[in-house]
Amino acid sequence: MEENAVESYKKAKKISDEVVRYAKSLKFENATALSIAETIENLIFQHKGKPAWPVNVCLNDVAAHFSPLDNTLVLRQGDLVKIDIGVHADGYICDQAFTVCVGEKTHPMITAAEKALDEALKVLKKGVKVCEVSAVIEDTVKSFGFNTIRNLCGHGLDRYVVHAPPTIPNTKNEIQDEIAAQAIAIEVFATDGVGWVKESEPVTIYQFRQDKPIRMWEARKILEKAKVQFEGLPFSPRWTPDIPKLKFDMAIKQLVETDSLIQYPVLREESGRPVAVAEATALLFD
């Protein structure tokens, strides 16, 4: 890998580490999800990085893909809150996530996810097989009495690509692919539910897919922003405050129907049980 790419990955990781450290110190109880998300996003910019996607603030049975749009969601005592933060430097991404139990110092499910992440990172290196990493994750989570989520995975990272090969399942498998010299996000999900997520409402995150001829002016403007301003990475409707909500909703419907944008529905644990996540990016270039 070229030296400038490695340096950009390292810059993204350094910024991400600082932002995550600060984010963990925030006061969550009685805060709005929006205030948490915007505080973290602003901090990324202050550290001379860019968000690789809207900060996710996912409560309880919501495992992923929720980024608040307004102040209606308030965090309460006992909520399991998952914070997923992406930072990029010149398109090179660092992906990290953590979970807090509002009003509590810890939670068994968080401990399980964090321990599994730690153990996976110990075995992660160039040449190790995907199946070996997955086995460590599942064995560790199950040793705490919890299940992993079978249809959510860790993954590689590439320039402007959030989910690149290889896929690293949270469950045991026979995948013989070897980890290369690359950036890898190990993403562990633990739950006391059935261990499967389903797509649900609402959709709060979109991403550029392709240019298509669009008649509606607002739709063309959103598509241009998605491609240029947001650099083809996932974005939030709240990042386009210059477009009124009614017009935005009409435009986004057209863009999704024409396959110009990708949408990311909220992912909920199928049995409605809470989920904890622990995620870190490893740079395996040395």
HELIX and SHEET records of a PDB file:
HELIX    1   1 GLU A    3  LYS A   24  1                                  22    
HELIX    2   2 ALA A   33  GLN A   46  1                                  14    
HELIX    3   3 PRO A  108  VAL A  123  1                                  16    
HELIX    4   4 VAL A  130  SER A  143  1                                  14    
HELIX    5   5 TRP A  217  GLU A  224  1                                   8    
HELIX    6   6 LYS A  225  GLN A  229  3                                   5    
HELIX    7   7 PRO A  237  TRP A  239  5                                   3    
HELIX    8   8 LYS A  245  GLU A  257  1                                  13    
SHEET    1   A 3 LYS A  50  PRO A  51  0                                        
SHEET    2   A 3 LEU A  80  ALA A  89 -1                                        
SHEET    3   A 3 ASN A  56  LEU A  59 -1                                        
SHEET    1   B 3 LYS A  50  PRO A  51  0                                        
SHEET    2   B 3 LEU A  80  ALA A  89 -1                                        
SHEET    3   B 3 TYR A  92  CYS A 101 -1                                        
SHEET    1   C 3 VAL A  62  ALA A  64  0                                        
SHEET    2   C 3 LEU A 261  GLU A 269 -1                                        
SHEET    3   C 3 VAL A 197  PHE A 208 -1                                        
SHEET    1   D 4 ASN A 147  THR A 148  0                                        
SHEET    2   D 4 ALA A 183  THR A 191 -1                                        
SHEET    3   D 4 CYS A 153  ASP A 158 -1                                        
SHEET    4   D 4 VAL A 161  PRO A 169 -1                                        
SHEET    1   E 3 ASN A 147  THR A 148  0                                        
SHEET    2   E 3 ALA A 183  THR A 191 -1                                        
SHEET    3   E 3 VAL A 275  LEU A 283 -1                                        
END                                                                             
